[in-house]
Amino acid sequence: MKFSITRANERGTKDIGWLKSNFTFSFSSYANPERNGFGLLRTFNDDFVEPGKGFGIHPHANMEIISVMLAGSMNHIDSLGYKEVVHKDWVQIMSAGTGLRHEEYNVGDDDVNFLQIWIEPKQQNITPRYQRRQFPEEKRANQLTTVVSNEEGQAHCWINQNAKLSLGYYEAPQTVEYSFAPLNKALFLFVISGSVSVEGQIIGTRDSIGFWETGQVSLACAADTRFLLIEAPINA
């Protein structure tokens, strides 16, 4: 097994007042040649948006874009005709494919905090699609819950890539054994709150660790720990 750790205070940052971003990988004004993604996981941003502010209409193409809402309420309007509002514990995806345009604003009274994740697609130039689902924290306590997959289904969102995203929330200390097919796959762990002990390392709040050359990871979670796991291909 090999792994690489990024501590919360090692991330790139951008503060333009209404938007405060933390970049695990190179993005926008943050350029780090040693952090240009992790396999086909290209972007992982931890964003905070002030009330009434947001991102005006802008385009995307040939990227799988995932938003994991950690706090607040944000709208979604796109060129496919969708007009939605997503809240804490919602996950939304855009398979941008041949191209779409969208906007998103904080429509609540408190700051929005969401994880913005980009994964390279399996197929290019597919028909664009949007989807969102709710994953209430109280219904997924003390378990690992799949929120995004490459498989269609009613229980999660699905994207155009052999990837899988899972949210973990554990009220009491617990060890989670996670297995995955190791061929051309890597695993990325981001701790939202609390801490996880893995391979002799303590991964604290807003820290992340990526694993490769393995198909099994043992995660020892402290009490009141929340995390996101991303299983994604290493190469196209």
Order of alpha helices (4+ residues) and beta strands (2+ residues): beta-beta-beta-beta-beta-beta-beta-beta-beta-beta-beta-beta-beta-beta-beta-beta-beta-beta-beta-beta-beta-beta
